[in-house]
């Protein structure tokens, strides 16, 4: 269970937008978290297209958007609607490619999220098996000591996963809560370790954004550390949430 308590607001609304590349099992993945949102007092609406973001009235009534839509496309109008909605106070949250590798065709979306999937270096580039496990490595998610009091990571320690390790290109307007370090292995074209954000938040107008890069497969989403991060992150981002740690609406 999360340490972020639901508020007394009687009926918050969450919009789950899922689709895109089926390798990230967007239906099964989001189904992992819909019951949690309902337990926290959200009425949950599910859509299979980002074009719902063009519905001004529906978006204005939404307190939290949870997106699991890897790659795919979104119209300029949809992205503009999402940006405006978040700026007005709606939260935006997601994990892995469902938020950090969406809508590659639209720079305004990349600007909104602040960090984008670049690659996940192969485990053994010399001897691929030809399936998704070619991209699985053992790696550590490191919680930043200076962020230990943040409500999303409070009480969590560094943890190890065996999955895709995202190399992320990001800007310095994100607030990084945890990182992961890509090793420089013999044969790699980079010659020193590379640190990427693994969990971050971002303020956008009156709204909040939460991103966690772990979450490639259902077993990773079921990892207690990953699940805790996502549950807390969704609540932290949502309009109307209050933090027992005193984090203000602007994330400071």
N, C-alpha and C positions, 0 to 999 in steps of 0.2 A: 504494500500500500504506500501511497505517497504521503509526504509530510506536509504538503500544501493542502490546507483545508478548503473545501468548497464554501462559498459565501452563502449568505442567507437569501440572496436574490432568487425568487421562486422559479423562474423558468428562463434559463439561458439557452441560447441556440447555437449549435455547432453544425457546420457544413463540412462533410467529408467528400472530397473530390478525388476519385481514384480511377486509374486507367493507365494508358501508355504501355510501355514494354511489359509483357506478361511474365518475363523472367523474375520480376520482383513480386510476383503474386499479389497484386494490389488489393484484390478482394479479400483474400485470406488474411493478408497483413493488417488491413484496417479493421477487419472483423475482430482482431485481437484486442482492439482498444475501444470499440464502440460501446460494449457493456460498461467499461470503466467510465466513459463520459456520461452515460445514462445514470450510473450510480452517483455521479457528482452533480446531478441535477440538470443536465443538458437535454434538450430535445434535439435529436440528431437527424439531419437530412443527408441523404447520400445521393451524389450525382456522378455520372460517368464521363462528364465533359467539362473542361474549364470554361466553356462558354456561359456557364451559369454566372460567371463573374461579371457579365454584362447586365445582369438583372439588378438594377439600382436598388429597388425596394427590398428585394430579398437579401441583398448583401448588407444593406444598412441595418437590417434586423438581426444580423448574424454577429455573435460575440467571438466565435473562434472558427477559423478555417483550418482543417487538417487536410493536407494535400499529399497524396501518394500517386504521383503521375510522372513516371520516368520517361524522359525524352518526349516524344510526341510534339504537337504543335498547339499554339494558342493564338487567337487573333490579336491584333493590336488593341482592339476594343476590350477584349477579355483581360489582357494584362493591365491596361489602363484602369479598368474597373477594380481589379484586385489592388493595385497600388493606391487608388483613391480610398477604397474601403479600409485598408490598413491604416492609412494616414488619418482617417477619421476615428480610429480607435479599436477596430476589430483585430484580434490576434491571428497570427499565422504560424503554423507549426508543422513539422514533418521530419522525416528521417531518410537517410541514404539518398538514392537517386530520385526518390519521390518528391524531393524538394531541392536537392543540390545538383540535379542533372535533368531539370525540366526545361522544355521550351528553348532549346539551344538556338532557335532562329530569332529570338527576341532579346535584344540587349537590355531593354527596359526591365525585363524579368531578372536578368543577371544582376543588374544594378540594385534591384529591390532586395535580393537575398544576400548579396555581399560576398558570397563564396560559391565556387563552382567546381564540380568534379573535373579533374584533368585526366587522371588515369588511375588504374590499380595495378602496379607492376606485378608481373607473373611470378609465381612461386619458383618455377624452374623453366626459364625461357628456352633452354636447350632441349628439354624433353617434355613437351606438352602432351596431355592426355586427350585433349579435344573436348573437354567439358568445362563447366563453370569452376571446378576445383583447380583448374590451371591458375586461377587468380587468387586462390586462398593462401594466406600466409598467417603465421602466428605473430601477433603484434599487441602492443600495450597501449591502452588509452590512459593518458596521464592527466589527472586532475591538477589544475594549477593551484599551488598552495595559497596564493593570494586571493583565490576565488573560493576558498573552502567554506566561507560563510554564506555563499549565494544559495538561495533556496533550491535551485535545481540540483546542485552537486553536494549540498551539505551532508556530511557523514559518509560520503562515498570515498573510497580509496582507489588507487590505480588498479586497473583490471586488464586481463588478457583475453583476447578473442582469437579464434581461428576462422578467418573470413576474408572478404575483400577489404583491403586497407586503402582508403581513399587518399590520394594526393590531390590537394585542394588549392586552387588559385583564389586568393581573397584580397580584400582591401583592409585598411586599418580602421574602418568605421564599425567593424564587428567587435563585440566584446567576447573574447575567447574564454571559455570555462575549462576546456580540456584540449589537449593536443595529442598527436601521435607522430612518431618519427620514422620516416622511411630510411631503411638502412642503405648504405652504399656497398653493394656486393661486387665481387669480382665479375666483370663482364657488363655491369651496368654502365650506361653512358654518363651518369652523374658521379662525381668523385668525392662527395661528402654527404653525410646524413642530411635529410631534409625534414623540417618540422612543419606539419600541417595542422590547422585547427580541426578538431574532431567533434567538438560541441561548442556552439556559439549562440549568442543572442544579438539582436539588432533593434534599435529604436527607429521607428519610421513614423514621423508625425506624432499622433497620439497613440499609435499602435506599437505592438511588440511582435518580434519574430524570433522563433526558436528553431534551431537546426541541430540535428545529431547525425553524423555520417555513418555510424554503425547501423545495420538493419537490412543487410542484403537478403537474408533468408529467415524463415520462421524460427529456426533454432536460435538465431542471434537475437531476434526480437523477444524470445522467451528467456534470454539470459537475464537474471535478476537485476544486474546493473543497468543494462540497456533499457529494460522495461521501466525501471524506476526513473531513469533520465527522461524517457519519452512521456511518461505519465505526468511527472512534475513539470516538464517543459510545456506541455499542452495547457495545463492549468495556469502556469505562470504567464503564458502569452495571452490567455483569454481576457477579454474585457470583463470587468466585474470581479476578477480574482483578487484576493487579498493574501498577502504573504505574512506568515508568523515571524518572518525575519526582518520585517520592516522595509522591504524593497519597494520603492516608490514606483508610480506608474511610468516614469521615464527611465526606469531601469537602474537608477543610481542608488 
